[in-house]
Amino acid sequence: MAEFDPRRFSFRIAPRVVAGGGALIALFAAWKLTDTTAAPSAPPLAPEAVAALQHTSFTQAAVSQPGWDRPENVPLKVLRGETLEEAVQRAGVAPEEARQAVAALGQAMDTVHIKAGMAFDAAIAKPRAERGPARLIGLSMRTGPASAITLSRSFDGALRLRALEEEIRDEVTVADGEIRGSLYESASKLGATPEIVSQVAKLFAAKIDFREMQAGDDFKLVFDRKVTESGRTVDVGDLEYAELKGVKFYRFERTGGGAEYFDETGKNIKGFLLRTPIDGARMTSNFGLRRHPVLGYARAHQGVDFGAGHGTPILAAGDGVVIRASRWGGYGNYVQIRHTGGWDTGYAHVSRYAKGVRPGTRVRQGQVIAYVGSTGLSTGPHLHYEVWQRGKRVNPVGAKVPQGTVLAGAELARFRAQKDRIQHLLANGGGEAPRQLASVN
């Protein structure tokens, strides 16, 4: 168990509250505080001031509770078949104290219908004599993305209940950085979530070979998010702009249609087919004549192979309709998708099909259709990927596939206005942007 450290200041400060009244209010200065005992709220304080008051709070608590060690934080989760009262007892406190704590919590929440896995923190103080149960100093549990309930023991020994809620604001976040490690690691440090990074990877799959990304390559992202007063991201909205290796994509909502992404000239960056129908995979075998690894003799290899781990998601290379999702000779489990203009794509050796993928299913570009496997004539997990043009297999690398749409007229004018707004955000750190900007550099 970790001992409370009064020098640390973080978002999860509720479990460390061990004093009453003013000290608890100070600890949660970043929150909008509603006290069931009608205690007055305090004005916001700087983190340094909060840390100082927290230190004073711990000192006073130790003096007011002679015979007890410094409070410790015990993270807990409700186990399957366990009541909240039983979970509190596992912190080492007496059954009566656990009962009192749960009764107090019952004023603000349903303490009966508790789901297994619910997490909370207990602050306890062990007796210095090392005999008998610990004393419950407080409890804290998150009840929402920006809300929590805390229970703390005041100087007179009573347990006081407080509901804490942070304000949430909308932001447009600008993340401007360099690749250090992976794109995911680098973007995450600047506020991007896994969902945003995944969306970026899908956008650039048709334009950039991610194997060529190097340390020091620049990237820029602009996305919407909801942020608490303490700076915690609780929700992420649209990716409005992305730039990698000089390639730029702008989000734009077309008239009578959904949002799509376009390059600087207003051309839809959504290529007809993805260059790589699997994220982060390496090409292990090219199109053409080769010695078959299983059969042992030379024959035409009418696709390209991508090495990837078993179960890696396979993406539809383009919009279309599934015409085959079944076993097909040496290809093992095979998916074939028919696109417009006489184009088909094929995906072989898959371990299993994605839910709902069957002949007649309409799929979108980037949708997961299957998972990497080693079925059929295969020496190990990989994806054999094929492109067909009017019934004839062609080399997926360099195949001359159709281009995306190009904006014109009124739509192009609206797109240019959107583009100017994004450039303003990037160049001026928000400046006169119509929405609040959080520049992350």
C-alpha positions, 0 to 999 in steps of 0.5 A: 500500500502506498503511503499518502505523499503530501507533496504529490498533486494530481487529479485523483486527490480525493482519496487522500483527504484525511481532514475535514472542512476547509482542508478538504475544500482546499484539496478540491479547489479545481472542482465545483463542490457541493457539500451535503453539510452545506459547507461553504465553497472556496475560490480556486487555488494554484496547485502549489497552494493546494499542496501546501494546504494538503500538507497542513491537513495531513499534519493536523490529522496526525495530531488529532488521531494519536495512536494511529499511523499516517494514512495509507491509500488502498485501491479496491474493486468490488468483487463478483458476488461481493457487497460494497460493505464487504469490499470496504472491509477488505481495506482492513477496517472494522465491520461497523465502520464499513457499515457506517461508511456505506450508509453515508454513501447511500445518501448520494448513490445506490449502494445496493445494486453495485456492479462487480469491478467498480473501483474506489479508494479507501484511506485508512490509518493503522493502529500504532500498536499493530493490533486491531482493525484500521481506522477508516479516514475516507473513501473516494469513487468516480461517478462519471467522467468529471464527477466523484463522491468523497467521504472523509472523517472530520476532527470530531470523528464524523464522516462527511459526504461531498459530491464533487463535479468539474466543469467541462469545456469544449476545445479545439486542440492543436498537437504539433510535434515530431515522431519519437518512437511510434506515431501513437506514443508521440501523438498521445503525449500531445493529447491525442487519444487512441481513437484519433491516432487510429483515424489518422492511420486510416486516413494516411494508409492510401498515401504514406507507407508507415514503414518509411516514417522516421524519428524526427518526422513532423506531424500536426493534428487538429481535433475537438475534445472535451476537457475538465478544469484539471486538464483531463480529456473526457471525450474526443470529437472530430479530427479536423486536420492531419499532416504527416510528411508534408501530406495534409488532410482537411475535414469537410462536410459536403452538401447533403452528405457526411464528412470527408477528407480532402487535400489542399486543392480540394481533392478527396484524399480517400483513394479508391483503394488503400495501399495497405489493407492492414495497419503497420504490416510489412510486405514480405512477398511481391507480385510475380513468379516465385518459388512457392514456400509449401509446394516447392516449385516456381509459380506465379504469385498473383498478389502481395503478402503482408506479414502480421501477427495472428488475429491482426485486423484486415481492412476493406481496401475500398467501398464495395460488396462482399461476393465471397467469404468462404474457404477457397482451395489453397487460399484457405479462408478467403474474402473477395470484395467487388468495387465499382468500375470492374475492380475486385480485391481479395484477402486470403489465409484469414483466420476468421471473418469479422462479424456480419461479413458474408456474401451480399454485405456492403462494406466501407473502406477501412472497415474490419472485414477479417483477421490474419491467419494461416489457413490453406497453403501457408507456412505462417500467419500473413495476409495474401492480398490481391487486386482484380481488374475486370476479372484479371489479377493485377499487381496491387503495387502501382495499379492505376486505380481511379482517383477521388472526387474534386470539389468545385463551385460553392463547395470549393468556396466553403472548403477554402474557408474551412481551410483558412480557419485551420491555417489560422489555428496552426499559425496563430495559436488560436488568435481570432479563431471562432472556437476556443483553442488549446495549443499543445506544443 
